[in-house]
Amino acid sequence: MKLLALDIGNSNITAGVFAERRLLATWRLVTDRQRTADEYGVLLTAMLAQEGIAPADVGGVAVCSVVPPLAPTV
């Protein structure tokens, strides 16, 4: 099982995928409160695909955020 970890900050969103305790990949996006949930979904799916990870391979998501309005969107 892979875990997608998201750190939603005021300037950037940092994402990482873990398998067991090993970090497989990381990405950084500029935080944009105007992006829709669909836009974030497309971006995250594309980033996963770059690393050969299918969304179905992700068995869990951990989110931390200092931007509460973005939590439901992401």
PyMOL Python script that loads the backbone (N, CA, C, O; Angstrom):
from pymol import cmd

cmd.read_pdbstr("""\
ATOM      1  N   MET A   1       0.837  -1.178   0.000  1.00  0.00           N
ATOM      2  CA  MET A   1       0.000   0.000   0.000  1.00  0.00           C
ATOM      3  C   MET A   1       0.884   1.244   0.000  1.00  0.00           C
ATOM      4  O   MET A   1       1.894   1.302   0.702  1.00  0.00           O
ATOM      5  N   LYS A   2       0.497   2.223  -0.786  1.00  0.00           N
ATOM      6  CA  LYS A   2       1.212   3.490  -0.833  1.00  0.00           C
ATOM      7  C   LYS A   2       0.387   4.556  -0.114  1.00  0.00           C
ATOM      8  O   LYS A   2      -0.844   4.512  -0.107  1.00  0.00           O
ATOM      9  N   LEU A   3       1.084   5.503   0.482  1.00  0.00           N
ATOM     10  CA  LEU A   3       0.449   6.599   1.200  1.00  0.00           C
ATOM     11  C   LEU A   3       0.820   7.905   0.513  1.00  0.00           C
ATOM     12  O   LEU A   3       1.997   8.178   0.282  1.00  0.00           O
ATOM     13  N   LEU A   4      -0.181   8.705   0.190  1.00  0.00           N
ATOM     14  CA  LEU A   4       0.036  10.047  -0.347  1.00  0.00           C
ATOM     15  C   LEU A   4      -0.029  11.020   0.821  1.00  0.00           C
ATOM     16  O   LEU A   4      -1.040  11.086   1.520  1.00  0.00           O
ATOM     17  N   ALA A   5       1.042  11.774   1.035  1.00  0.00           N
ATOM     18  CA  ALA A   5       1.095  12.759   2.119  1.00  0.00           C
ATOM     19  C   ALA A   5       1.080  14.155   1.509  1.00  0.00           C
ATOM     20  O   ALA A   5       1.852  14.450   0.597  1.00  0.00           O
ATOM     21  N   LEU A   6       0.198  15.012   2.018  1.00  0.00           N
ATOM     22  CA  LEU A   6       0.069  16.381   1.519  1.00  0.00           C
ATOM     23  C   LEU A   6       0.273  17.368   2.658  1.00  0.00           C
ATOM     24  O   LEU A   6      -0.340  17.241   3.718  1.00  0.00           O
ATOM     25  N   ASP A   7       1.131  18.344   2.436  1.00  0.00           N
ATOM     26  CA  ASP A   7       1.373  19.425   3.389  1.00  0.00           C
ATOM     27  C   ASP A   7       0.931  20.708   2.693  1.00  0.00           C
ATOM     28  O   ASP A   7       1.632  21.217   1.819  1.00  0.00           O
ATOM     29  N   ILE A   8      -0.228  21.228   3.082  1.00  0.00           N
ATOM     30  CA  ILE A   8      -0.801  22.408   2.437  1.00  0.00           C
ATOM     31  C   ILE A   8      -0.368  23.643   3.215  1.00  0.00           C
ATOM     32  O   ILE A   8      -0.829  23.891   4.329  1.00  0.00           O
ATOM     33  N   GLY A   9       0.529  24.414   2.600  1.00  0.00           N
ATOM     34  CA  GLY A   9       1.019  25.633   3.224  1.00  0.00           C
ATOM     35  C   GLY A   9       0.492  26.863   2.510  1.00  0.00           C
ATOM     36  O   GLY A   9      -0.161  26.755   1.472  1.00  0.00           O
ATOM     37  N   ASN A  10       0.773  28.023   3.063  1.00  0.00           N
ATOM     38  CA  ASN A  10       0.302  29.268   2.463  1.00  0.00           C
ATOM     39  C   ASN A  10       0.930  29.539   1.101  1.00  0.00           C
ATOM     40  O   ASN A  10       0.279  30.116   0.231  1.00  0.00           O
ATOM     41  N   SER A  11       2.172  29.138   0.902  1.00  0.00           N
ATOM     42  CA  SER A  11       2.874  29.395  -0.359  1.00  0.00           C
ATOM     43  C   SER A  11       2.944  28.180  -1.268  1.00  0.00           C
ATOM     44  O   SER A  11       2.845  28.304  -2.489  1.00  0.00           O
ATOM     45  N   ASN A  12       3.115  26.998  -0.667  1.00  0.00           N
ATOM     46  CA  ASN A  12       3.301  25.776  -1.443  1.00  0.00           C
ATOM     47  C   ASN A  12       2.515  24.612  -0.865  1.00  0.00           C
ATOM     48  O   ASN A  12       2.201  24.572   0.325  1.00  0.00           O
ATOM     49  N   ILE A  13       2.209  23.675  -1.736  1.00  0.00           N
ATOM     50  CA  ILE A  13       1.681  22.378  -1.323  1.00  0.00           C
ATOM     51  C   ILE A  13       2.770  21.374  -1.658  1.00  0.00           C
ATOM     52  O   ILE A  13       3.178  21.246  -2.812  1.00  0.00           O
ATOM     53  N   THR A  14       3.233  20.670  -0.653  1.00  0.00           N
ATOM     54  CA  THR A  14       4.242  19.648  -0.860  1.00  0.00           C
ATOM     55  C   THR A  14       3.560  18.294  -0.766  1.00  0.00           C
ATOM     56  O   THR A  14       2.797  18.027   0.162  1.00  0.00           O
ATOM     57  N   ALA A  15       3.850  17.444  -1.746  1.00  0.00           N
ATOM     58  CA  ALA A  15       3.246  16.113  -1.785  1.00  0.00           C
ATOM     59  C   ALA A  15       4.356  15.074  -1.824  1.00  0.00           C
ATOM     60  O   ALA A  15       5.419  15.298  -2.404  1.00  0.00           O
ATOM     61  N   GLY A  16       4.093  13.951  -1.206  1.00  0.00           N
ATOM     62  CA  GLY A  16       5.037  12.844  -1.234  1.00  0.00           C
ATOM     63  C   GLY A  16       4.289  11.529  -1.207  1.00  0.00           C
ATOM     64  O   GLY A  16       3.188  11.437  -0.664  1.00  0.00           O
ATOM     65  N   VAL A  17       4.895  10.516  -1.795  1.00  0.00           N
ATOM     66  CA  VAL A  17       4.313   9.174  -1.776  1.00  0.00           C
ATOM     67  C   VAL A  17       5.282   8.255  -1.048  1.00  0.00           C
ATOM     68  O   VAL A  17       6.480   8.225  -1.330  1.00  0.00           O
ATOM     69  N   PHE A  18       4.728   7.510  -0.109  1.00  0.00           N
ATOM     70  CA  PHE A  18       5.508   6.569   0.683  1.00  0.00           C
ATOM     71  C   PHE A  18       5.029   5.150   0.432  1.00  0.00           C
ATOM     72  O   PHE A  18       3.837   4.914   0.238  1.00  0.00           O
ATOM     73  N   ALA A  19       5.962   4.208   0.437  1.00  0.00           N
ATOM     74  CA  ALA A  19       5.658   2.779   0.449  1.00  0.00           C
ATOM     75  C   ALA A  19       6.386   2.237   1.670  1.00  0.00           C
ATOM     76  O   ALA A  19       7.608   2.334   1.781  1.00  0.00           O
ATOM     77  N   GLU A  20       5.608   1.665   2.582  1.00  0.00           N
ATOM     78  CA  GLU A  20       6.176   1.275   3.869  1.00  0.00           C
ATOM     79  C   GLU A  20       6.694   2.554   4.522  1.00  0.00           C
ATOM     80  O   GLU A  20       5.919   3.484   4.748  1.00  0.00           O
ATOM     81  N   ARG A  21       7.968   2.616   4.823  1.00  0.00           N
ATOM     82  CA  ARG A  21       8.546   3.833   5.417  1.00  0.00           C
ATOM     83  C   ARG A  21       9.496   4.532   4.452  1.00  0.00           C
ATOM     84  O   ARG A  21      10.268   5.407   4.846  1.00  0.00           O
ATOM     85  N   ARG A  22       9.429   4.139   3.195  1.00  0.00           N
ATOM     86  CA  ARG A  22      10.351   4.674   2.193  1.00  0.00           C
ATOM     87  C   ARG A  22       9.661   5.730   1.338  1.00  0.00           C
ATOM     88  O   ARG A  22       8.575   5.498   0.808  1.00  0.00           O
ATOM     89  N   LEU A  23      10.292   6.880   1.208  1.00  0.00           N
ATOM     90  CA  LEU A  23       9.774   7.952   0.364  1.00  0.00           C
ATOM     91  C   LEU A  23      10.096   7.624  -1.088  1.00  0.00           C
ATOM     92  O   LEU A  23      11.261   7.455  -1.447  1.00  0.00           O
ATOM     93  N   LEU A  24       9.060   7.533  -1.923  1.00  0.00           N
ATOM     94  CA  LEU A  24       9.246   7.182  -3.330  1.00  0.00           C
ATOM     95  C   LEU A  24       9.386   8.404  -4.228  1.00  0.00           C
ATOM     96  O   LEU A  24      10.165   8.385  -5.181  1.00  0.00           O
ATOM     97  N   ALA A  25       8.644   9.458  -3.935  1.00  0.00           N
ATOM     98  CA  ALA A  25       8.649  10.643  -4.797  1.00  0.00           C
ATOM     99  C   ALA A  25       8.113  11.838  -4.025  1.00  0.00           C
ATOM    100  O   ALA A  25       7.325  11.690  -3.091  1.00  0.00           O
ATOM    101  N   THR A  26       8.553  13.029  -4.432  1.00  0.00           N
ATOM    102  CA  THR A  26       8.024  14.268  -3.855  1.00  0.00           C
ATOM    103  C   THR A  26       7.762  15.279  -4.967  1.00  0.00           C
ATOM    104  O   THR A  26       8.387  15.236  -6.027  1.00  0.00           O
ATOM    105  N   TRP A  27       6.831  16.186  -4.706  1.00  0.00           N
ATOM    106  CA  TRP A  27       6.485  17.261  -5.632  1.00  0.00           C
ATOM    107  C   TRP A  27       6.131  18.498  -4.833  1.00  0.00           C
ATOM    108  O   TRP A  27       5.827  18.430  -3.642  1.00  0.00           O
ATOM    109  N   ARG A  28       6.179  19.627  -5.516  1.00  0.00           N
ATOM    110  CA  ARG A  28       5.793  20.890  -4.891  1.00  0.00           C
ATOM    111  C   ARG A  28       4.944  21.675  -5.888  1.00  0.00           C
ATOM    112  O   ARG A  28       5.305  21.817  -7.056  1.00  0.00           O
ATOM    113  N   LEU A  29       3.818  22.178  -5.408  1.00  0.00           N
ATOM    114  CA  LEU A  29       2.922  23.023  -6.200  1.00  0.00           C
ATOM    115  C   LEU A  29       2.781  24.369  -5.503  1.00  0.00           C
ATOM    116  O   LEU A  29       2.861  24.451  -4.277  1.00  0.00           O
ATOM    117  N   VAL A  30       2.574  25.411  -6.275  1.00  0.00           N
ATOM    118  CA  VAL A  30       2.245  26.706  -5.684  1.00  0.00           C
ATOM    119  C   VAL A  30       0.812  26.621  -5.156  1.00  0.00           C
ATOM    120  O   VAL A  30      -0.084  26.157  -5.861  1.00  0.00           O
ATOM    121  N   THR A  31       0.600  27.063  -3.934  1.00  0.00           N
ATOM    122  CA  THR A  31      -0.746  27.079  -3.362  1.00  0.00           C
ATOM    123  C   THR A  31      -1.572  28.134  -4.088  1.00  0.00           C
ATOM    124  O   THR A  31      -1.174  29.295  -4.183  1.00  0.00           O
ATOM    125  N   ASP A  32      -2.726  27.716  -4.596  1.00  0.00           N
ATOM    126  CA  ASP A  32      -3.612  28.628  -5.327  1.00  0.00           C
ATOM    127  C   ASP A  32      -5.038  28.380  -4.851  1.00  0.00           C
ATOM    128  O   ASP A  32      -5.640  27.360  -5.185  1.00  0.00           O
ATOM    129  N   ARG A  33      -5.565  29.296  -4.085  1.00  0.00           N
ATOM    130  CA  ARG A  33      -6.917  29.133  -3.531  1.00  0.00           C
ATOM    131  C   ARG A  33      -7.997  29.172  -4.602  1.00  0.00           C
ATOM    132  O   ARG A  33      -9.141  28.803  -4.337  1.00  0.00           O
ATOM    133  N   GLN A  34      -7.648  29.618  -5.814  1.00  0.00           N
ATOM    134  CA  GLN A  34      -8.627  29.701  -6.903  1.00  0.00           C
ATOM    135  C   GLN A  34      -8.765  28.383  -7.670  1.00  0.00           C
ATOM    136  O   GLN A  34      -9.729  28.209  -8.415  1.00  0.00           O
ATOM    137  N   ARG A  35      -7.825  27.461  -7.503  1.00  0.00           N
ATOM    138  CA  ARG A  35      -7.921  26.171  -8.187  1.00  0.00           C
ATOM    139  C   ARG A  35      -9.088  25.377  -7.633  1.00  0.00           C
ATOM    140  O   ARG A  35      -9.413  25.449  -6.447  1.00  0.00           O
ATOM    141  N   THR A  36      -9.705  24.620  -8.522  1.00  0.00           N
ATOM    142  CA  THR A  36     -10.828  23.776  -8.110  1.00  0.00           C
ATOM    143  C   THR A  36     -10.317  22.410  -7.669  1.00  0.00           C
ATOM    144  O   THR A  36      -9.150  22.072  -7.869  1.00  0.00           O
ATOM    145  N   ALA A  37     -11.204  21.641  -7.072  1.00  0.00           N
ATOM    146  CA  ALA A  37     -10.867  20.270  -6.684  1.00  0.00           C
ATOM    147  C   ALA A  37     -10.471  19.462  -7.917  1.00  0.00           C
ATOM    148  O   ALA A  37      -9.542  18.655  -7.859  1.00  0.00           O
ATOM    149  N   ASP A  38     -11.170  19.674  -9.030  1.00  0.00           N
ATOM    150  CA  ASP A  38     -10.838  18.956 -10.267  1.00  0.00           C
ATOM    151  C   ASP A  38      -9.427  19.303 -10.746  1.00  0.00           C
ATOM    152  O   ASP A  38      -8.685  18.422 -11.179  1.00  0.00           O
ATOM    153  N   GLU A  39      -9.058  20.576 -10.669  1.00  0.00           N
ATOM    154  CA  GLU A  39      -7.715  20.980 -11.099  1.00  0.00           C
ATOM    155  C   GLU A  39      -6.643  20.324 -10.231  1.00  0.00           C
ATOM    156  O   GLU A  39      -5.643  19.820 -10.743  1.00  0.00           O
ATOM    157  N   TYR A  40      -6.856  20.334  -8.926  1.00  0.00           N
ATOM    158  CA  TYR A  40      -5.888  19.668  -8.050  1.00  0.00           C
ATOM    159  C   TYR A  40      -5.852  18.166  -8.331  1.00  0.00           C
ATOM    160  O   TYR A  40      -4.784  17.556  -8.288  1.00  0.00           O
ATOM    161  N   GLY A  41      -6.997  17.572  -8.615  1.00  0.00           N
ATOM    162  CA  GLY A  41      -7.038  16.148  -8.948  1.00  0.00           C
ATOM    163  C   GLY A  41      -6.234  15.828 -10.190  1.00  0.00           C
ATOM    164  O   GLY A  41      -5.492  14.846 -10.218  1.00  0.00           O
ATOM    165  N   VAL A  42      -6.375  16.653 -11.220  1.00  0.00           N
ATOM    166  CA  VAL A  42      -5.617  16.447 -12.462  1.00  0.00           C
ATOM    167  C   VAL A  42      -4.119  16.602 -12.199  1.00  0.00           C
ATOM    168  O   VAL A  42      -3.319  15.798 -12.677  1.00  0.00           O
ATOM    169  N   LEU A  43      -3.741  17.625 -11.447  1.00  0.00           N
ATOM    170  CA  LEU A  43      -2.323  17.843 -11.144  1.00  0.00           C
ATOM    171  C   LEU A  43      -1.731  16.679 -10.356  1.00  0.00           C
ATOM    172  O   LEU A  43      -0.652  16.189 -10.689  1.00  0.00           O
ATOM    173  N   LEU A  44      -2.430  16.235  -9.319  1.00  0.00           N
ATOM    174  CA  LEU A  44      -1.920  15.126  -8.508  1.00  0.00           C
ATOM    175  C   LEU A  44      -1.846  13.834  -9.313  1.00  0.00           C
ATOM    176  O   LEU A  44      -0.885  13.075  -9.178  1.00  0.00           O
ATOM    177  N   THR A  45      -2.846  13.577 -10.144  1.00  0.00           N
ATOM    178  CA  THR A  45      -2.840  12.376 -10.982  1.00  0.00           C
ATOM    179  C   THR A  45      -1.663  12.409 -11.952  1.00  0.00           C
ATOM    180  O   THR A  45      -1.003  11.391 -12.163  1.00  0.00           O
ATOM    181  N   ALA A  46      -1.398  13.571 -12.543  1.00  0.00           N
ATOM    182  CA  ALA A  46      -0.275  13.707 -13.475  1.00  0.00           C
ATOM    183  C   ALA A  46       1.066  13.506 -12.768  1.00  0.00           C
ATOM    184  O   ALA A  46       1.971  12.874 -13.312  1.00  0.00           O
ATOM    185  N   MET A  47       1.187  14.042 -11.561  1.00  0.00           N
ATOM    186  CA  MET A  47       2.434  13.872 -10.819  1.00  0.00           C
ATOM    187  C   MET A  47       2.662  12.407 -10.466  1.00  0.00           C
ATOM    188  O   MET A  47       3.780  11.903 -10.574  1.00  0.00           O
ATOM    189  N   LEU A  48       1.608  11.733 -10.048  1.00  0.00           N
ATOM    190  CA  LEU A  48       1.727  10.302  -9.763  1.00  0.00           C
ATOM    191  C   LEU A  48       2.141   9.542 -11.019  1.00  0.00           C
ATOM    192  O   LEU A  48       3.013   8.675 -10.964  1.00  0.00           O
ATOM    193  N   ALA A  49       1.515   9.867 -12.151  1.00  0.00           N
ATOM    194  CA  ALA A  49       1.799   9.171 -13.410  1.00  0.00           C
ATOM    195  C   ALA A  49       3.259   9.342 -13.822  1.00  0.00           C
ATOM    196  O   ALA A  49       3.853   8.419 -14.379  1.00  0.00           O
ATOM    197  N   GLN A  50       3.844  10.507 -13.557  1.00  0.00           N
ATOM    198  CA  GLN A  50       5.259  10.734 -13.880  1.00  0.00           C
ATOM    199  C   GLN A  50       6.161   9.716 -13.194  1.00  0.00           C
ATOM    200  O   GLN A  50       7.224   9.370 -13.708  1.00  0.00           O
ATOM    201  N   GLU A  51       5.735   9.248 -12.048  1.00  0.00           N
ATOM    202  CA  GLU A  51       6.520   8.277 -11.281  1.00  0.00           C
ATOM    203  C   GLU A  51       6.027   6.848 -11.484  1.00  0.00           C
ATOM    204  O   GLU A  51       6.501   5.926 -10.821  1.00  0.00           O
ATOM    205  N   GLY A  52       5.073   6.662 -12.403  1.00  0.00           N
ATOM    206  CA  GLY A  52       4.553   5.323 -12.669  1.00  0.00           C
ATOM    207  C   GLY A  52       3.630   4.809 -11.582  1.00  0.00           C
ATOM    208  O   GLY A  52       3.490   3.598 -11.412  1.00  0.00           O
ATOM    209  N   ILE A  53       2.999   5.712 -10.844  1.00  0.00           N
ATOM    210  CA  ILE A  53       2.099   5.332  -9.752  1.00  0.00           C
ATOM    211  C   ILE A  53       0.669   5.609 -10.189  1.00  0.00           C
ATOM    212  O   ILE A  53       0.324   6.744 -10.516  1.00  0.00           O
ATOM    213  N   ALA A  54      -0.153   4.587 -10.196  1.00  0.00           N
ATOM    214  CA  ALA A  54      -1.568   4.750 -10.536  1.00  0.00           C
ATOM    215  C   ALA A  54      -2.326   5.200  -9.292  1.00  0.00           C
ATOM    216  O   ALA A  54      -1.977   4.802  -8.181  1.00  0.00           O
ATOM    217  N   PRO A  55      -3.357   6.023  -9.462  1.00  0.00           N
ATOM    218  CA  PRO A  55      -4.154   6.434  -8.302  1.00  0.00           C
ATOM    219  C   PRO A  55      -4.674   5.240  -7.499  1.00  0.00           C
ATOM    220  O   PRO A  55      -4.800   5.324  -6.277  1.00  0.00           O
ATOM    221  N   ALA A  56      -4.972   4.142  -8.170  1.00  0.00           N
ATOM    222  CA  ALA A  56      -5.473   2.949  -7.477  1.00  0.00           C
ATOM    223  C   ALA A  56      -4.414   2.329  -6.568  1.00  0.00           C
ATOM    224  O   ALA A  56      -4.746   1.557  -5.668  1.00  0.00           O
ATOM    225  N   ASP A  57      -3.132   2.665  -6.798  1.00  0.00           N
ATOM    226  CA  ASP A  57      -2.049   2.147  -5.959  1.00  0.00           C
ATOM    227  C   ASP A  57      -1.976   2.852  -4.609  1.00  0.00           C
ATOM    228  O   ASP A  57      -1.330   2.363  -3.681  1.00  0.00           O
ATOM    229  N   VAL A  58      -2.638   4.002  -4.501  1.00  0.00           N
ATOM    230  CA  VAL A  58      -2.604   4.788  -3.265  1.00  0.00           C
ATOM    231  C   VAL A  58      -3.719   4.291  -2.352  1.00  0.00           C
ATOM    232  O   VAL A  58      -4.901   4.392  -2.680  1.00  0.00           O
ATOM    233  N   GLY A  59      -3.325   3.757  -1.209  1.00  0.00           N
ATOM    234  CA  GLY A  59      -4.300   3.191  -0.286  1.00  0.00           C
ATOM    235  C   GLY A  59      -4.713   4.124   0.835  1.00  0.00           C
ATOM    236  O   GLY A  59      -5.620   3.810   1.605  1.00  0.00           O
ATOM    237  N   GLY A  60      -4.045   5.283   0.935  1.00  0.00           N
ATOM    238  CA  GLY A  60      -4.388   6.224   1.992  1.00  0.00           C
ATOM    239  C   GLY A  60      -3.798   7.588   1.710  1.00  0.00           C
ATOM    240  O   GLY A  60      -2.864   7.732   0.920  1.00  0.00           O
ATOM    241  N   VAL A  61      -4.361   8.589   2.372  1.00  0.00           N
ATOM    242  CA  VAL A  61      -3.902   9.965   2.213  1.00  0.00           C
ATOM    243  C   VAL A  61      -3.805  10.599   3.594  1.00  0.00           C
ATOM    244  O   VAL A  61      -4.712  10.466   4.416  1.00  0.00           O
ATOM    245  N   ALA A  62      -2.698  11.289   3.840  1.00  0.00           N
ATOM    246  CA  ALA A  62      -2.524  12.056   5.074  1.00  0.00           C
ATOM    247  C   ALA A  62      -2.396  13.521   4.679  1.00  0.00           C
ATOM    248  O   ALA A  62      -1.606  13.863   3.799  1.00  0.00           O
ATOM    249  N   VAL A  63      -3.173  14.389   5.330  1.00  0.00           N
ATOM    250  CA  VAL A  63      -3.181  15.810   4.980  1.00  0.00           C
ATOM    251  C   VAL A  63      -2.928  16.643   6.229  1.00  0.00           C
ATOM    252  O   VAL A  63      -3.543  16.425   7.273  1.00  0.00           O
ATOM    253  N   CYS A  64      -2.018  17.596   6.106  1.00  0.00           N
ATOM    254  CA  CYS A  64      -1.886  18.626   7.138  1.00  0.00           C
ATOM    255  C   CYS A  64      -1.981  19.962   6.416  1.00  0.00           C
ATOM    256  O   CYS A  64      -1.507  20.098   5.288  1.00  0.00           O
ATOM    257  N   SER A  65      -2.587  20.938   7.059  1.00  0.00           N
ATOM    258  CA  SER A  65      -2.852  22.202   6.383  1.00  0.00           C
ATOM    259  C   SER A  65      -2.847  23.367   7.355  1.00  0.00           C
ATOM    260  O   SER A  65      -3.346  23.270   8.476  1.00  0.00           O
ATOM    261  N   VAL A  66      -2.265  24.482   6.894  1.00  0.00           N
ATOM    262  CA  VAL A  66      -2.397  25.748   7.609  1.00  0.00           C
ATOM    263  C   VAL A  66      -3.306  26.685   6.817  1.00  0.00           C
ATOM    264  O   VAL A  66      -3.410  27.873   7.125  1.00  0.00           O
ATOM    265  N   VAL A  67      -3.963  26.136   5.791  1.00  0.00           N
ATOM    266  CA  VAL A  67      -4.893  26.892   4.948  1.00  0.00           C
ATOM    267  C   VAL A  67      -6.239  26.161   4.990  1.00  0.00           C
ATOM    268  O   VAL A  67      -6.597  25.478   4.031  1.00  0.00           O
ATOM    269  N   PRO A  68      -6.988  26.296   6.087  1.00  0.00           N
ATOM    270  CA  PRO A  68      -8.232  25.542   6.249  1.00  0.00           C
ATOM    271  C   PRO A  68      -9.200  25.609   5.068  1.00  0.00           C
ATOM    272  O   PRO A  68      -9.839  24.597   4.780  1.00  0.00           O
ATOM    273  N   PRO A  69      -9.350  26.742   4.363  1.00  0.00           N
ATOM    274  CA  PRO A  69     -10.296  26.754   3.242  1.00  0.00           C
ATOM    275  C   PRO A  69      -9.911  25.805   2.105  1.00  0.00           C
ATOM    276  O   PRO A  69     -10.772  25.407   1.321  1.00  0.00           O
ATOM    277  N   LEU A  70      -8.625  25.436   2.005  1.00  0.00           N
ATOM    278  CA  LEU A  70      -8.197  24.543   0.927  1.00  0.00           C
ATOM    279  C   LEU A  70      -8.358  23.064   1.258  1.00  0.00           C
ATOM    280  O   LEU A  70      -8.388  22.237   0.347  1.00  0.00           O
ATOM    281  N   ALA A  71      -8.459  22.718   2.509  1.00  0.00           N
ATOM    282  CA  ALA A  71      -8.529  21.302   2.888  1.00  0.00           C
ATOM    283  C   ALA A  71      -9.640  20.546   2.167  1.00  0.00           C
ATOM    284  O   ALA A  71      -9.369  19.459   1.656  1.00  0.00           O
ATOM    285  N   PRO A  72     -10.869  21.046   2.092  1.00  0.00           N
ATOM    286  CA  PRO A  72     -11.911  20.293   1.383  1.00  0.00           C
ATOM    287  C   PRO A  72     -11.671  20.237  -0.130  1.00  0.00           C
ATOM    288  O   PRO A  72     -12.083  19.283  -0.790  1.00  0.00           O
ATOM    289  N   THR A  73     -11.007  21.257  -0.674  1.00  0.00           N
ATOM    290  CA  THR A  73     -10.752  21.297  -2.113  1.00  0.00           C
ATOM    291  C   THR A  73      -9.726  20.259  -2.517  1.00  0.00           C
ATOM    292  O   THR A  73      -9.900  19.553  -3.510  1.00  0.00           O
ATOM    293  N   VAL A  74      -8.653  20.171  -1.743  1.00  0.00           N
ATOM    294  CA  VAL A  74      -7.585  19.230  -2.062  1.00  0.00           C
ATOM    295  C   VAL A  74      -8.002  17.845  -1.622  1.00  0.00           C
ATOM    296  O   VAL A  74      -7.247  16.888  -1.795  1.00  0.00           O
TER     297      VAL A  74
END
""", "prot")
cmd.dss("prot")
cmd.show_as("cartoon", "prot")
cmd.util.cbc("prot")
cmd.orient("prot")
